[in-house]
Amino acid sequence: LRLADLVEQVWQGLRPLAEQRRVHLAVEELADQPVTVLADTSRLHRALLNLLDNAVRFSPDGGTVQVRLRSGPTWCLLSVRDHGPGLSEEDLDHLFERFYRGDRARARSPRGGSGLGLAIVQQIAHAHGGRVQAANHPQGGALLELLLPLG
């Protein structure tokens, strides 16, 4: 499965929400060939939907969600960065816990979540032999990285 294609497919489902707030998607593949992975397509779709939905929700109006795809000899890395307020220390400590919801006042979208999205992403990453991690980007915003084995 080609990751850039799946990112675009997921984004199509989020496009109405993103367009309401003029949030755009920028995808960059940092590889000589398209980044592909052997994965359960529906589960990986769910993981990307949760990551991109969060990025849209925390992006400022008119902002950009950046997705970078890289691969090495045995792994691929999908990074999602928003340009929102970033993550608090408490968020970083609890982000992947079931039912944890960060400070809703920081979200740019009134839509709230159940606190399950990133826990599901983590479960899907682990089921594929990978992992997910979160950090604040040095230039602002949140950065979530999904690391998966190639096969």
C-alpha positions in Angstrom: 0.0 0.0 0.0 1.4 3.4 -1.0 1.2 5.7 2.0 0.9 9.0 0.0 -2.2 7.5 -1.7 -3.7 6.6 1.6 -3.0 10.0 3.1 -4.8 11.6 0.2 -7.8 9.2 0.5 -8.1 10.0 4.2 -7.8 13.8 3.5 -10.7 13.6 1.0 -12.9 12.5 3.9 -11.7 15.4 6.1 -11.8 18.0 3.3 -15.2 19.5 4.2 -14.1 20.1 7.8 -10.7 21.4 6.6 -12.2 23.7 3.9 -14.6 25.3 6.5 -11.5 26.5 8.3 -9.3 26.9 5.2 -6.8 24.3 6.5 -4.6 22.9 3.7 -2.6 19.6 3.4 1.0 19.5 2.3 2.5 16.1 1.7 6.2 15.6 1.1 7.8 12.2 0.3 11.5 12.2 1.3 12.4 9.0 -0.6 13.7 8.0 -4.0 10.7 5.8 -4.6 7.1 6.0 -3.3 6.9 5.0 0.4 5.0 1.7 0.6 4.1 -0.6 3.5 2.6 -4.0 4.0 -0.4 -3.2 6.3 -4.0 -3.8 7.1 -5.4 -1.0 4.9 -8.6 -0.3 6.9 -6.8 -0.2 10.2 -4.0 2.1 8.9 -6.8 4.3 7.3 -8.3 4.6 10.8 -4.9 5.6 12.3 -4.3 8.2 9.7 -7.8 9.5 10.0 -7.3 10.0 13.7 -3.9 11.7 13.2 -5.1 14.1 10.5 -8.4 14.9 12.2 -6.4 15.9 15.3 -4.1 18.0 13.2 -7.0 19.8 11.5 -8.7 20.4 14.9 -5.7 22.0 16.4 -4.6 24.0 13.4 -5.2 27.7 13.2 -7.7 28.9 10.5 -5.9 29.2 7.2 -3.2 26.8 8.5 -1.4 23.9 6.9 -1.2 20.3 8.1 2.2 18.9 7.0 2.7 15.2 6.3 6.2 13.9 5.6 6.9 10.3 4.5 10.3 8.8 4.8 11.7 5.3 4.6 14.8 3.4 5.5 15.9 -0.1 4.7 13.4 -1.8 7.1 11.0 1.0 8.3 8.9 3.9 7.2 8.1 7.1 9.1 4.9 9.1 8.6 5.1 12.5 10.4 2.1 14.8 10.9 2.6 18.3 12.0 0.1 21.0 12.8 0.9 24.7 13.4 -1.3 25.0 16.5 -0.4 25.7 20.1 1.5 22.5 20.6 1.3 20.1 23.4 1.5 20.8 27.2 3.8 18.6 29.4 0.6 17.0 30.8 -0.6 16.2 27.2 2.8 14.7 26.4 2.6 12.5 29.5 -0.9 11.2 28.8 -1.6 11.7 25.1 -1.9 8.0 24.3 -4.0 7.0 27.3 -7.6 5.9 26.6 -10.2 8.7 27.3 -7.5 11.3 27.9 -8.5 14.7 26.4 -6.2 17.6 26.4 -7.2 21.2 27.2 -10.2 21.8 24.9 -9.6 25.5 25.0 -6.5 25.1 22.9 -8.5 23.4 20.0 -9.4 25.7 17.1 -12.4 23.6 16.2 -15.4 23.3 18.5 -15.6 19.5 17.8 -14.6 17.6 20.8 -13.4 14.0 20.8 -13.8 11.0 23.0 -10.2 10.7 24.0 -9.8 7.4 22.2 -8.3 8.6 18.9 -4.6 8.5 19.8 -5.0 5.4 21.9 -6.4 3.7 18.8 -3.5 5.0 16.7 -1.1 3.5 19.3 -2.9 0.1 19.2 -2.8 0.0 15.4 0.9 1.0 15.4 1.7 -1.8 17.9 -0.4 -4.3 15.9 1.8 -3.6 12.9 5.0 -3.9 14.8 5.5 -0.2 15.0 5.1 2.7 17.4 3.7 6.3 17.6 5.3 9.2 19.4 4.5 12.8 20.0 6.5 15.9 20.5 6.4 19.7 20.1 8.0 20.8 16.8 10.9 23.2 17.4 9.2 25.8 15.2 5.8 25.4 16.8 2.9 23.0 16.7 2.5 19.4 17.5 4.4 16.6 15.8 3.1 13.0 15.8 5.2 10.3 14.2 4.0 6.9 13.1 6.9 4.4 12.6 6.1 1.2 10.8 8.2 -1.7 9.6 8.3 -2.1 5.8 7.3 -5.7 5.8 
